[in-house]
Amino acid sequence: MATAYDFSATTIDGDEQPLADFTGRALLIVNVASKCGFTPQYAGLEGLHRKFGDRGLAVLGFPCDQFGNQEPGDEAEIKQFCSLTYDVRFPMFAKLEVNGDGAHPLYRWLKTEQPGVSGGEIEWNFTKFLVGPSGDVVKRYGPATEPDQLAGDIAALL
């Protein structure tokens, strides 16, 4: 049986990152976008990173341009936007697809583990998956769920 730690992804700087590097930590995996109505959630995600990072949480941001072309930039532009606008310090990854034939294997697995309300597809930007320290998906949250609403669930895992 797979866990989140069995996957890897390309970082926003172009390096391959095995998620096994986060083994034993809780993960909050989020497909993000820079030009979305939910983009201000970057601030809340960074807040969770700062509040719970030392206690064992890793927030992981995965830019995706599959929803209304709301992540049109390249990795350098995304990185600069996140840094300058929201002082993002949590790990960011290269753009990927979350739905369809080109969906990244991590997202195929996440959607199998927690299909959500739309038959397994990701509905929009800022869909969040909470993964426990064992690497299993604990819960899926919709895009409208604000990051601070996850604090209780995160604290219970740590």
N, CA and C atoms as an extended XYZ file, in Angstrom:
474
Properties=species:S:1:pos:R:3:atomname:S:1:resname:S:1:resid:I:1 pbc="F F F"
N         0.853       -1.189        0.000 N   MET     1
C         0.000        0.000        0.000 CA  MET     1
C         0.894        1.247        0.000 C   MET     1
N         0.586        2.168       -0.882 N   ALA     2
C         1.382        3.384       -1.023 CA  ALA     2
C         1.088        4.376        0.098 C   ALA     2
N         2.078        5.217        0.362 N   THR     3
C         1.889        6.374        1.235 CA  THR     3
C         2.396        7.590        0.476 C   THR     3
N         2.159        8.755        1.016 N   ALA     4
C         2.624        9.988        0.369 CA  ALA     4
C         4.136        9.985        0.213 C   ALA     4
N         4.818        9.295        1.099 N   TYR     5
C         6.277        9.294        1.080 CA  TYR     5
C         6.856        8.450       -0.052 C   TYR     5
N         6.019        7.733       -0.792 N   ASP     6
C         6.474        6.925       -1.921 CA  ASP     6
C         6.607        7.730       -3.208 C   ASP     6
N         6.209        9.005       -3.186 N   PHE     7
C         6.211        9.829       -4.387 CA  PHE     7
C         7.344       10.850       -4.357 C   PHE     7
N         7.599       11.422       -5.500 N   SER     8
C         8.544       12.526       -5.586 CA  SER     8
C         7.970       13.539       -6.565 C   SER     8
N         8.497       14.746       -6.513 N   ALA     9
C         8.047       15.808       -7.418 CA  ALA     9
C         9.212       16.769       -7.635 C   ALA     9
N         9.114       17.545       -8.691 N   THR    10
C        10.143       18.528       -9.006 CA  THR    10
C         9.878       19.799       -8.217 C   THR    10
N        10.912       20.304       -7.544 N   THR    11
C        10.764       21.544       -6.784 CA  THR    11
C        10.643       22.725       -7.735 C   THR    11
N        10.256       23.857       -7.195 N   ILE    12
C        10.116       25.064       -7.999 CA  ILE    12
C        11.471       25.509       -8.577 C   ILE    12
N        12.558       25.014       -7.978 N   ASP    13
C        13.907       25.312       -8.479 CA  ASP    13
C        14.428       24.249       -9.449 C   ASP    13
N        13.605       23.237       -9.758 N   GLY    14
C        13.975       22.253      -10.762 CA  GLY    14
C        14.657       21.002      -10.261 C   GLY    14
N        14.731       20.812       -8.956 N   ASP    15
C        15.358       19.615       -8.390 CA  ASP    15
C        14.301       18.569       -8.061 C   ASP    15
N        14.656       17.305       -8.225 N   GLU    16
C        13.736       16.230       -7.852 CA  GLU    16
C        13.731       16.093       -6.334 C   GLU    16
N        12.530       16.090       -5.733 N   GLN    17
C        12.383       16.045       -4.281 CA  GLN    17
C        11.589       14.800       -3.898 C   GLN    17
N        12.239       13.792       -3.307 N   PRO    18
C        11.471       12.659       -2.802 CA  PRO    18
C        10.662       13.098       -1.578 C   PRO    18
N         9.394       12.776       -1.573 N   LEU    19
C         8.586       13.125       -0.399 CA  LEU    19
C         9.004       12.288        0.807 C   LEU    19
N         9.794       11.248        0.574 N   ALA    20
C        10.355       10.471        1.682 CA  ALA    20
C        11.214       11.355        2.583 C   ALA    20
N        11.686       12.485        2.053 N   ASP    21
C        12.448       13.430        2.877 CA  ASP    21
C        11.598       14.011        4.008 C   ASP    21
N        10.278       13.889        3.886 N   PHE    22
C         9.355       14.404        4.901 CA  PHE    22
C         8.783       13.287        5.781 C   PHE    22
N         9.320       12.080        5.687 N   THR    23
C         8.815       10.940        6.455 CA  THR    23
C         8.708       11.292        7.934 C   THR    23
N         7.561       10.937        8.506 N   GLY    24
C         7.310       11.195        9.922 CA  GLY    24
C         6.678       12.546       10.201 C   GLY    24
N         6.561       13.366        9.179 N   ARG    25
C         5.923       14.677        9.341 CA  ARG    25
C         4.509       14.619        8.779 C   ARG    25
N         3.633       15.427        9.326 N   ALA    26
C         2.317       15.613        8.718 CA  ALA    26
C         2.516       16.531        7.519 C   ALA    26
N         1.750       16.316        6.465 N   LEU    27
C         1.845       17.126        5.258 CA  LEU    27
C         0.509       17.788        4.971 C   LEU    27
N         0.563       19.025        4.529 N   LEU    28
C        -0.611       19.692        3.978 CA  LEU    28
C        -0.268       19.975        2.524 C   LEU    28
N        -0.869       19.205        1.623 N   ILE    29
C        -0.584       19.276        0.194 CA  ILE    29
C        -1.685       20.093       -0.467 C   ILE    29
N        -1.280       21.166       -1.177 N   VAL    30
C        -2.253       22.122       -1.726 CA  VAL    30
C        -1.899       22.461       -3.168 C   VAL    30
N        -2.882       22.380       -4.072 N   ASN    31
C        -2.659       22.888       -5.429 CA  ASN    31
C        -2.986       24.382       -5.415 C   ASN    31
N        -2.007       25.178       -5.775 N   VAL    32
C        -2.078       26.630       -5.612 CA  VAL    32
C        -2.070       27.348       -6.961 C   VAL    32
N        -2.471       28.616       -6.940 N   ALA    33
C        -2.466       29.461       -8.135 CA  ALA    33
C        -2.322       30.917       -7.716 C   ALA    33
N        -1.634       31.687       -8.526 N   SER    34
C        -1.303       33.076       -8.193 CA  SER    34
C        -2.374       34.094       -8.565 C   SER    34
N        -3.306       33.721       -9.428 N   LYS    35
C        -4.296       34.686       -9.907 CA  LYS    35
C        -5.720       34.175       -9.709 C   LYS    35
N        -5.973       33.670       -8.523 N   CYS    36
C        -7.246       33.042       -8.181 CA  CYS    36
C        -7.893       33.825       -7.046 C   CYS    36
N        -9.198       33.738       -6.950 N   GLY    37
C        -9.884       34.374       -5.834 CA  GLY    37
C        -9.444       33.825       -4.485 C   GLY    37
N        -8.916       32.604       -4.478 N   PHE    38
C        -8.437       31.987       -3.240 CA  PHE    38
C        -6.949       32.247       -2.981 C   PHE    38
N        -6.280       32.962       -3.873 N   THR    39
C        -4.841       33.212       -3.726 CA  THR    39
C        -4.470       33.798       -2.363 C   THR    39
N        -5.287       34.669       -1.756 N   PRO    40
C        -4.927       35.167       -0.422 CA  PRO    40
C        -4.745       34.064        0.628 C   PRO    40
N        -5.181       32.836        0.328 N   GLN    41
C        -4.963       31.730        1.261 CA  GLN    41
C        -3.475       31.423        1.440 C   GLN    41
N        -2.630       31.921        0.525 N   TYR    42
C        -1.184       31.763        0.729 CA  TYR    42
C        -0.786       32.283        2.111 C   TYR    42
N        -1.374       33.383        2.532 N   ALA    43
C        -1.031       33.953        3.848 CA  ALA    43
C        -1.378       32.973        4.962 C   ALA    43
N        -2.540       32.366        4.887 N   GLY    44
C        -2.941       31.393        5.903 CA  GLY    44
C        -2.108       30.124        5.861 C   GLY    44
N        -1.740       29.684        4.661 N   LEU    45
C        -0.877       28.507        4.538 CA  LEU    45
C         0.486       28.786        5.151 C   LEU    45
N         1.024       29.974        4.889 N   GLU    46
C         2.300       30.353        5.484 CA  GLU    46
C         2.162       30.448        7.005 C   GLU    46
N         1.009       30.933        7.473 N   GLY    47
C         0.760       30.989        8.915 CA  GLY    47
C         0.783       29.605        9.553 C   GLY    47
N         0.178       28.620        8.875 N   LEU    48
C         0.213       27.241        9.381 CA  LEU    48
C         1.643       26.712        9.386 C   LEU    48
N         2.384       27.024        8.326 N   HIS    49
C         3.787       26.599        8.242 CA  HIS    49
C         4.589       27.143        9.424 C   HIS    49
N         4.393       28.395        9.724 N   ARG    50
C         5.159       29.009       10.815 CA  ARG    50
C         4.689       28.522       12.186 C   ARG    50
N         3.393       28.293       12.320 N   LYS    51
C         2.851       27.861       13.615 CA  LYS    51
C         3.195       26.411       13.932 C   LYS    51
N         3.103       25.547       12.914 N   PHE    52
C         3.237       24.105       13.162 CA  PHE    52
C         4.488       23.463       12.562 C   PHE    52
N         5.275       24.217       11.811 N   GLY    53
C         6.455       23.641       11.166 CA  GLY    53
C         7.418       22.997       12.142 C   GLY    53
N         7.681       23.662       13.261 N   ASP    54
C         8.602       23.118       14.258 CA  ASP    54
C         8.008       21.938       15.018 C   ASP    54
N         6.703       21.764       14.900 N   ARG    55
C         6.034       20.651       15.583 CA  ARG    55
C         5.831       19.445       14.669 C   ARG    55
N         6.228       19.584       13.385 N   GLY    56
C         6.157       18.427       12.501 CA  GLY    56
C         5.259       18.544       11.296 C   GLY    56
N         4.831       19.749       10.930 N   LEU    57
C         4.008       19.937        9.727 CA  LEU    57
C         4.875       20.454        8.592 C   LEU    57
N         4.653       19.927        7.404 N   ALA    58
C         5.241       20.487        6.189 CA  ALA    58
C         4.098       20.858        5.250 C   ALA    58
N         3.976       22.141        4.936 N   VAL    59
C         3.025       22.616        3.932 CA  VAL    59
C         3.748       22.500        2.596 C   VAL    59
N         3.108       21.880        1.606 N   LEU    60
C         3.705       21.704        0.288 CA  LEU    60
C         2.792       22.320       -0.764 C   LEU    60
N         3.296       23.301       -1.503 N   GLY    61
C         2.514       23.993       -2.519 CA  GLY    61
C         2.831       23.486       -3.913 C   GLY    61
N         1.781       23.117       -4.651 N   PHE    62
C         1.914       22.600       -6.004 CA  PHE    62
C         1.140       23.489       -6.978 C   PHE    62
N         1.819       24.419       -7.646 N   PRO    63
C         1.141       25.280       -8.615 CA  PRO    63
C         0.499       24.456       -9.734 C   PRO    63
N        -0.674       24.908      -10.150 N   CYS    64
C        -1.428       24.214      -11.193 CA  CYS    64
C        -2.157       25.253      -12.039 C   CYS    64
N        -2.131       25.059      -13.345 N   ASP    65
C        -2.773       26.006      -14.266 CA  ASP    65
C        -3.970       25.383      -14.971 C   ASP    65
N        -4.604       24.404      -14.365 N   GLN    66
C        -5.722       23.715      -15.009 CA  GLN    66
C        -7.074       24.374      -14.774 C   GLN    66
N        -7.122       25.416      -13.969 N   PHE    67
C        -8.412       26.017      -13.620 CA  PHE    67
C        -8.421       27.486      -14.028 C   PHE    67
N        -8.989       27.784      -15.186 N   GLY    68
C        -9.159       29.159      -15.626 CA  GLY    68
C        -7.854       29.900      -15.899 C   GLY    68
N        -6.792       29.181      -16.225 N   ASN    69
C        -5.491       29.803      -16.529 CA  ASN    69
C        -5.084       30.773      -15.427 C   ASN    69
N        -5.246       30.332      -14.169 N   GLN    70
C        -4.971       31.205      -13.029 CA  GLN    70
C        -3.560       31.036      -12.467 C   GLN    70
N        -2.750       30.222      -13.153 N   GLU    71
C        -1.324       30.122      -12.816 CA  GLU    71
C        -0.525       30.149      -14.121 C   GLU    71
N        -0.558       31.309      -14.818 N   PRO    72
C         0.049       31.387      -16.153 CA  PRO    72
C         1.574       31.515      -16.154 C   PRO    72
N         2.167       31.912      -15.048 N   GLY    73
C         3.603       32.176      -15.024 CA  GLY    73
C         4.455       30.926      -15.016 C   GLY    73
N         5.746       31.129      -15.237 N   ASP    74
C         6.680       30.019      -15.107 CA  ASP    74
C         7.133       29.925      -13.646 C   ASP    74
N         7.972       28.944      -13.357 N   GLU    75
C         8.371       28.703      -11.970 CA  GLU    75
C         9.062       29.916      -11.341 C   GLU    75
N         9.911       30.596      -12.099 N   ALA    76
C        10.611       31.770      -11.553 CA  ALA    76
C         9.618       32.866      -11.180 C   ALA    76
N         8.613       33.081      -12.028 N   GLU    77
C         7.589       34.097      -11.742 CA  GLU    77
C         6.743       33.701      -10.536 C   GLU    77
N         6.388       32.438      -10.460 N   ILE    78
C         5.588       31.951       -9.326 CA  ILE    78
C         6.367       32.118       -8.026 C   ILE    78
N         7.628       31.717       -8.044 N   LYS    79
C         8.468       31.825       -6.854 CA  LYS    79
C         8.597       33.271       -6.406 C   LYS    79
N         8.833       34.172       -7.348 N   GLN    80
C         8.969       35.589       -7.015 CA  GLN    80
C         7.655       36.139       -6.451 C   GLN    80
N         6.532       35.806       -7.076 N   PHE    81
C         5.232       36.267       -6.598 CA  PHE    81
C         4.990       35.797       -5.165 C   PHE    81
N         5.208       34.513       -4.913 N   CYS    82
C         4.948       33.957       -3.579 CA  CYS    82
C         5.850       34.586       -2.526 C   CYS    82
N         7.093       34.805       -2.879 N   SER    83
C         8.047       35.387       -1.944 CA  SER    83
C         7.732       36.852       -1.651 C   SER    83
N         7.525       37.633       -2.697 N   LEU    84
C         7.318       39.071       -2.516 CA  LEU    84
C         5.938       39.408       -1.966 C   LEU    84
N         4.925       38.663       -2.374 N   THR    85
C         3.552       39.006       -1.990 CA  THR    85
C         3.148       38.392       -0.653 C   THR    85
N         3.579       37.154       -0.390 N   TYR    86
C         3.120       36.447        0.809 CA  TYR    86
C         4.254       35.937        1.693 C   TYR    86
N         5.504       36.251        1.359 N   ASP    87
C         6.667       35.801        2.131 CA  ASP    87
C         6.604       34.293        2.379 C   ASP    87
N         6.248       33.546        1.322 N   VAL    88
C         6.124       32.097        1.427 CA  VAL    88
C         7.493       31.471        1.669 C   VAL    88
N         7.560       30.661        2.707 N   ARG    89
C         8.794       29.945        3.054 CA  ARG    89
C         8.607       28.438        3.007 C   ARG    89
N         7.365       27.983        2.890 N   PHE    90
C         7.149       26.543        2.814 CA  PHE    90
C         7.560       26.030        1.430 C   PHE    90
N         7.867       24.733        1.308 N   PRO    91
C         8.329       24.189        0.037 CA  PRO    91
C         7.302       24.356       -1.085 C   PRO    91
N         7.793       24.850       -2.200 N   MET    92
C         6.979       25.002       -3.407 CA  MET    92
C         7.557       24.101       -4.491 C   MET    92
N         6.688       23.613       -5.331 N   PHE    93
C         7.072       22.683       -6.379 CA  PHE    93
C         6.777       23.273       -7.754 C   PHE    93
N         7.278       22.609       -8.784 N   ALA    94
C         7.038       23.032      -10.161 CA  ALA    94
C         5.567       22.815      -10.511 C   ALA    94
N         5.107       23.567      -11.495 N   LYS    95
C         3.729       23.412      -11.961 CA  LYS    95
C         3.490       21.973      -12.386 C   LYS    95
N         2.292       21.502      -12.067 N   LEU    96
C         1.894       20.160      -12.465 CA  LEU    96
C         0.403       20.139      -12.740 C   LEU    96
N        -0.062       19.007      -13.262 N   GLU    97
C        -1.486       18.809      -13.493 CA  GLU    97
C        -2.040       17.928      -12.377 C   GLU    97
N        -3.264       18.227      -11.968 N   VAL    98
C        -3.902       17.464      -10.897 CA  VAL    98
C        -5.050       16.594      -11.407 C   VAL    98
N        -5.530       16.878      -12.608 N   ASN    99
C        -6.632       16.126      -13.205 CA  ASN    99
C        -6.240       15.670      -14.611 C   ASN    99
N        -6.973       14.690      -15.112 N   GLY   100
C        -6.785       14.254      -16.492 CA  GLY   100
C        -5.638       13.277      -16.663 C   GLY   100
N        -5.365       12.963      -17.933 N   ASP   101
C        -4.340       11.976      -18.272 CA  ASP   101
C        -2.953       12.392      -17.809 C   ASP   101
N        -2.717       13.706      -17.739 N   GLY   102
C        -1.406       14.200      -17.335 CA  GLY   102
C        -1.258       14.443      -15.845 C   GLY   102
N        -2.238       14.006      -15.056 N   ALA   103
C        -2.174       14.248      -13.609 CA  ALA   103
C        -0.922       13.602      -13.013 C   ALA   103
N        -0.281       14.337      -12.140 N   HIS   104
C         0.914       13.837      -11.461 CA  HIS   104
C         0.526       12.606      -10.634 C   HIS   104
N         1.396       11.598      -10.570 N   PRO   105
C         1.078       10.377       -9.798 CA  PRO   105
C         0.687       10.652       -8.339 C   PRO   105
N         1.291       11.659       -7.710 N   LEU   106
C         0.907       12.004       -6.337 CA  LEU   106
C        -0.565       12.381       -6.282 C   LEU   106
N        -1.009       13.203       -7.229 N   TYR   107
C        -2.405       13.633       -7.220 CA  TYR   107
C        -3.355       12.513       -7.620 C   TYR   107
N        -2.922       11.623       -8.485 N   ARG   108
C        -3.767       10.460       -8.787 CA  ARG   108
C        -4.007        9.661       -7.504 C   ARG   108
N        -2.944        9.463       -6.734 N   TRP   109
C        -3.043        8.720       -5.482 CA  TRP   109
C        -3.903        9.463       -4.458 C   TRP   109
N        -3.658       10.759       -4.279 N   LEU   110
C        -4.436       11.548       -3.313 CA  LEU   110
C        -5.929       11.453       -3.603 C   LEU   110
N        -6.304       11.570       -4.870 N   LYS   111
C        -7.719       11.537       -5.257 CA  LYS   111
C        -8.337       10.161       -5.053 C   LYS   111
N        -7.527        9.121       -5.142 N   THR   112
C        -8.015        7.766       -4.865 CA  THR   112
C        -8.263        7.595       -3.372 C   THR   112
N        -7.356        8.135       -2.576 N   GLU   113
C        -7.453        8.013       -1.120 CA  GLU   113
C        -8.605        8.834       -0.549 C   GLU   113
N        -8.822       10.021       -1.084 N   GLN   114
C        -9.901       10.922       -0.628 CA  GLN   114
C       -10.571       11.513       -1.866 C   GLN   114
N       -11.575       10.811       -2.427 N   PRO   115
C       -12.176       11.248       -3.683 CA  PRO   115
C       -12.925       12.583       -3.632 C   PRO   115
N       -13.384       12.985       -2.471 N   GLY   116
C       -14.130       14.243       -2.395 CA  GLY   116
C       -15.526       14.111       -2.982 C   GLY   116
N       -16.135       15.247       -3.263 N   VAL   117
C       -17.532       15.271       -3.682 CA  VAL   117
C       -17.718       15.195       -5.190 C   VAL   117
N       -16.640       15.314       -5.962 N   SER   118
C       -16.794       15.377       -7.418 CA  SER   118
C       -16.269       14.131       -8.123 C   SER   118
N       -16.454       13.001       -7.510 N   GLY   119
C       -16.051       11.759       -8.150 CA  GLY   119
C       -14.552       11.592       -8.293 C   GLY   119
N       -13.819       12.217       -7.428 N   GLY   120
C       -12.383       12.039       -7.428 CA  GLY   120
C       -11.582       13.153       -8.052 C   GLY   120
N       -12.191       14.004       -8.850 N   GLU   121
C       -11.440       15.085       -9.475 CA  GLU   121
C       -11.202       16.232       -8.497 C   GLU   121
N       -10.176       17.006       -8.766 N   ILE   122
C        -9.931       18.233       -8.007 CA  ILE   122
C       -10.862       19.282       -8.601 C   ILE   122
N       -11.625       19.949       -7.740 N   GLU   123
C       -12.632       20.889       -8.213 CA  GLU   123
C       -12.038       22.229       -8.645 C   GLU   123
N       -11.000       22.685       -7.928 N   TRP   124
C       -10.484       24.026       -8.187 CA  TRP   124
C        -9.156       24.187       -7.454 C   TRP   124
N        -8.560       25.344       -7.635 N   ASN   125
C        -7.333       25.691       -6.917 CA  ASN   125
C        -7.571       25.677       -5.412 C   ASN   125
N        -6.525       25.407       -4.674 N   PHE   126
C        -6.511       25.437       -3.209 CA  PHE   126
C        -7.329       24.318       -2.568 C   PHE   126
N        -7.441       23.187       -3.277 N   THR   127
C        -7.929       21.968       -2.644 CA  THR   127
C        -6.783       21.468       -1.765 C   THR   127
N        -7.116       21.051       -0.557 N   LYS   128
C        -6.086       20.703        0.427 CA  LYS   128
C        -6.235       19.250        0.881 C   LYS   128
N        -5.094       18.575        1.012 N   PHE   129
C        -5.060       17.213        1.539 CA  PHE   129
C        -4.178       17.214        2.767 C   PHE   129
N        -4.715       16.725        3.875 N   LEU   130
C        -3.945       16.584        5.103 CA  LEU   130
C        -3.487       15.131        5.211 C   LEU   130
N        -2.177       14.962        5.310 N   VAL   131
C        -1.554       13.639        5.387 CA  VAL   131
C        -0.954       13.491        6.778 C   VAL   131
N        -1.227       12.379        7.422 N   GLY   132
C        -0.689       12.139        8.760 CA  GLY   132
C         0.780       11.737        8.721 C   GLY   132
N         1.433       11.728        9.875 N   PRO   133
C         2.850       11.362        9.956 CA  PRO   133
C         3.161        9.965        9.417 C   PRO   133
N         2.157        9.110        9.311 N   SER   134
C         2.354        7.767        8.755 CA  SER   134
C         2.344        7.781        7.227 C   SER   134
N         1.982        8.920        6.626 N   GLY   135
C         1.930        9.035        5.172 CA  GLY   135
C         0.572        8.773        4.573 C   GLY   135
N        -0.430        8.510        5.403 N   ASP   136
C        -1.788        8.242        4.923 CA  ASP   136
C        -2.602        9.528        4.872 C   ASP   136
N        -3.473        9.636        3.868 N   VAL   137
C        -4.338       10.808        3.757 CA  VAL   137
C        -5.394       10.749        4.851 C   VAL   137
N        -5.455       11.813        5.641 N   VAL   138
C        -6.392       11.890        6.751 CA  VAL   138
C        -7.681       12.574        6.329 C   VAL   138
N        -7.560       13.655        5.557 N   LYS   139
C        -8.744       14.435        5.216 CA  LYS   139
C        -8.482       15.274        3.977 C   LYS   139
N        -9.561       15.546        3.256 N   ARG   140
C        -9.533       16.427        2.088 CA  ARG   140
C       -10.430       17.622        2.379 C   ARG   140
N        -9.957       18.809        2.002 N   TYR   141
C       -10.707       20.044        2.223 CA  TYR   141
C       -10.910       20.752        0.891 C   TYR   141
N       -12.082       21.336        0.723 N   GLY   142
C       -12.374       22.072       -0.496 CA  GLY   142
C       -11.657       23.410       -0.553 C   GLY   142
N       -11.656       24.029       -1.722 N   PRO   143
C       -10.958       25.296       -1.915 CA  PRO   143
C       -11.417       26.421       -0.992 C   PRO   143
N       -12.684       26.451       -0.644 N   ALA   144
C       -13.199       27.541        0.186 CA  ALA   144
C       -12.833       27.392        1.660 C   ALA   144
N       -12.307       26.240        2.062 N   THR   145
C       -11.901       26.038        3.453 CA  THR   145
C       -10.640       26.842        3.707 C   THR   145
N       -10.734       27.805        4.586 N   GLU   146
C        -9.596       28.667        4.904 CA  GLU   146
C        -8.552       27.876        5.695 C   GLU   146
N        -7.279       28.138        5.448 N   PRO   147
C        -6.233       27.395        6.151 CA  PRO   147
C        -6.367       27.392        7.668 C   PRO   147
N        -6.774       28.515        8.272 N   ASP   148
C        -6.864       28.538        9.738 CA  ASP   148
C        -7.929       27.579       10.273 C   ASP   148
N        -8.867       27.169        9.425 N   GLN   149
C        -9.877       26.199        9.837 CA  GLN   149
C        -9.289       24.789       10.000 C   GLN   149
N        -8.081       24.576        9.514 N   LEU   150
C        -7.433       23.274        9.594 CA  LEU   150
C        -6.579       23.138       10.847 C   LEU   150
N        -6.383       24.205       11.577 N   ALA   151
C        -5.456       24.211       12.716 CA  ALA   151
C        -5.782       23.106       13.726 C   ALA   151
N        -7.046       22.911       14.044 N   GLY   152
C        -7.429       21.881       15.019 CA  GLY   152
C        -7.080       20.487       14.537 C   GLY   152
N        -7.374       20.197       13.268 N   ASP   153
C        -7.052       18.891       12.705 CA  ASP   153
C        -5.545       18.669       12.667 C   ASP   153
N        -4.799       19.714       12.326 N   ILE   154
C        -3.347       19.603       12.278 CA  ILE   154
C        -2.787       19.356       13.662 C   ILE   154
N        -3.232       20.155       14.638 N   ALA   155
C        -2.736       20.005       16.007 CA  ALA   155
C        -2.999       18.594       16.538 C   ALA   155
N        -4.153       18.009       16.167 N   ALA   156
C        -4.490       16.661       16.642 CA  ALA   156
C        -3.542       15.602       16.088 C   ALA   156
N        -2.939       15.870       14.925 N   LEU   157
C        -2.018       14.909       14.301 CA  LEU   157
C        -0.608       14.991       14.865 C   LEU   157
N        -0.273       16.133       15.422 N   LEU   158
C         1.128       16.369       15.822 CA  LEU   158
C         1.388       16.007       17.270 C   LEU   158
